[in-house]
Amino acid sequence: MTTDPPFPDCPTALERRPLPVPKGVERVLLHSCCAPCSGEVMAAICASGLGLMVYFYNPNIHPRDEYEIRKRENMRFADKLGVPFVDGDYDPDNWFARVKGLEQEPERGARCTLCFDMRLERAALFAHDMGFALFTSSLGVSRWKNMDQVNDCGHRAAARYPDLQYWDYNWRKDGGADRRIELAKREGFYQQEYCGCVFSLRDANQRRRESGRATIESGGAALMDKAEN
């Protein structure tokens, strides 16, 4: 075990075991959804001496200003680590087309599966084009997500390419969940209040109204009207 910090000025008080990296792999492409979820994953990969590139492809995030905030936070941390960061296309029209008819699906339902498929398929294509043998994602880090659902999508995406593997490591275990929270607080990451898509925003606000809490201020209402009409 080691308590050595994976990068300057960001120590960790929690012990970290070396990652069980698949044999022969020296670098990894990480599909990132946001800084709070990917920060600990990035730190763990760097601490294990692996080469890392971050790929940010999340056309589900709405509205556009929310997307830009999450992207900038992720870029800021990548810059701190000295990790290359690639901004994928922001193509929400394609995302809306892909999930059409599933607007009323609950979190972790069929809409989320299609959303994960879309994002991880693009990440797998990028990994293949860039010569990576291994890619992974931070999508399953949050306790609000179904890790098996994410991993199934990752394996399907990787299966399109004979020389590519999806790394379904459980980033929550061995203290990962606690380090994620610790690192997010230390770095002052922007903490989003809903998953990302306009439908998760709708559902989050519905829960808030039912419990008498203030709703999340966002430009998502107009986008929701566009999607449902």
N, C-alpha and C positions, 0 to 999 in steps of 0.2 A: 504494500500500500504506500501511497505517497500523499503528502499534504502540500507539495510544492505547487505554487500557483501556475496555471497554464499560460499566463501572460502577465506582463508587468502591471502593478497597481490594482490587481484584482485577486487577492488571496482568497482562499476558502478555508473555513474552519472545519470542514468535513473531509474525512478520508476518502480517497478516490482509488478504486482498483483499475488497473490497466484494462482497456476494452478488449473483449474476445474477438479480435479482428479476424475475418475469414483469411485463411492461409494464402499468402502471396499478394495480398492487397496492400498497396502503399498509399493510395489516395482515394478519396470519397467525394461524391457529389451529394450535397444535402439540399433537398427541396425544403425550403423554409416557408412557413406561413406567417410568422411574426417574430419579433425579438423576444418577448417573454417566453414563448415556447421553444425557440431554437437556441437561445443564448447558452444554456447549459449543454445542449448537444454539441454546439460549436466548440465550447471550452473543453468538453470531454474528448472530442476527436483530436483537437490540437494537443492536448495533454498526452495523448497516446502516440504522438509523433507522426500522425498521418497527414498527408497533404489534403487540403480541403478547399472546395469551391462551393459557394452558396448560390443556389438558383431560386429566385423569387418569382413564382408564377401563380397568381391568385386572382383570377378574373371574377371570382365570386364576391370580392370585397366591395361593399357599397356604403356610402357614395364615394365618388372619386377622391374627395379630400381625405376620407378615412383611409383609403388605399395608400395615398401618398404619405400620410403620417406613419402608417405601419412600415412602409417600405423604407422611409428615411431612418427610422429607429433601427431597423435591421442593418442598413448600410453603415450607420454610425458604429455599431458594435463590430461589424466585419472589418471596418477600417482600423479599429482599435487592435484587433487581432492580427491585422495584416493579411486578411483572407480575401481572395478575389470574390466579388459579388456581381452576379448577373441578373439584370432586371428583365424578366420575360415580358411578353406582350400583355397589355391590359385590354382584353377583348370581352367585355361584359355581354355584348350582344350574342356572342357564341355561347356564353354560359347560360343566358336566359333561354336560348333555343334548346340547349341540351336538357334543361330541367323543366321545360314546359309541360304542364299537366301535373306536376308534383308540388305545386305551390303550397298545398295544405299538409304535406308530409311533416311529421314531427322530427325533431333533432335525432340523429342517428338512424333515420329512416332511409327510404330509397333515394330521396333527393341527395342526401349526403353521399351515398355510394356513387352516384353519377358524378357528383362534384369532385370527389376524391379521384375517380377514374380519369376525369378530364385533366386534372392538375398533374397526376402522377404519370399519365401517358406522355404529356409534354416533357416532364422531367426526364423520363426514360429515353425519349428521343434525343434530348439534349445530351444526356450522359453518353448515349451511343455515339452521337456525332463527335463528341469531344474525346472519345477513346477511354472513358471510364469503364471499369469492370464491375464497379459497385456503386449503388446509390441508395439513399435512405431519405427519410422525411421526419419532420417535427410534428406532423399532423396528429399523431397519436399520443403526444406528450400530455396534453391537457386531460384532466380527469373527466371532462365533459364529453370526450370523444371515446368511441369504441375502438380500442387498439386492434382487435381482430378484423374489424371492418376495414380499417386503414391498411393493415398488412395484406389482406386479400387483394385490395386494389393495387398495392405496390407489386405484388407477385405477378398479377395479371399483366401489368404494364411491362415488367422486366421480361416476361415470357415472349415478348415480340422480338427480342434480340438474343441470339444464341450465346453471346459472350458477355451478357449483362446479368447481374444478380441484384435482387432487392434485399437489403439488410434489415431484417425485422427485429433488430435488437430492442429490448424493452428499456427505453431511456428513463423510465420512472424508478427502476429498481436500484439497489445498492446506494441509496441516498440521493439518487438523481432528482427525485421530486422535491426534496428539501433544498438541494443546491440550486435548483431552478428558481425557487422562491427567493432564496438568499441573494442570488446573483441579480435577479430582476430588481429587487429593492436597492441593492448597492449601485446598480447602473442607472437607476431612476427611469426604467423603461416606461413608455406610455402604456397604460393598462386599459385595453379596450373593454367595453362593457357588453359586448355581444360577439357572437362567433365571427360574423363578417358579412354574411349575405343579408339582403333586404328582408328575407323571410325570418331569419333569426332575430333581426332587429324588431320586426313586427311582434314576434312571440315574446321577446324579452320585455317589450313595452306592455304587452298584455298582462304578463305576470306582475309587472310593477304597478299597473293600475289596480289590479285585483288586491294587491297588498297595501295600497295607499301610498306607494312611493312615487317620486317624480319620474317621469319618462325620460328616456335618453334623447337628447337633442341631436338631431341629425337630418341631413337632407334626403334621407331614404324614403320618405313617404311618397314623393313623386315617382321614384323608381318603382316602388311597389305598385302604384297605380298603372304604370307602364306594363309591368309584368303580368298583371291580372286582368287587363282589359285588351 
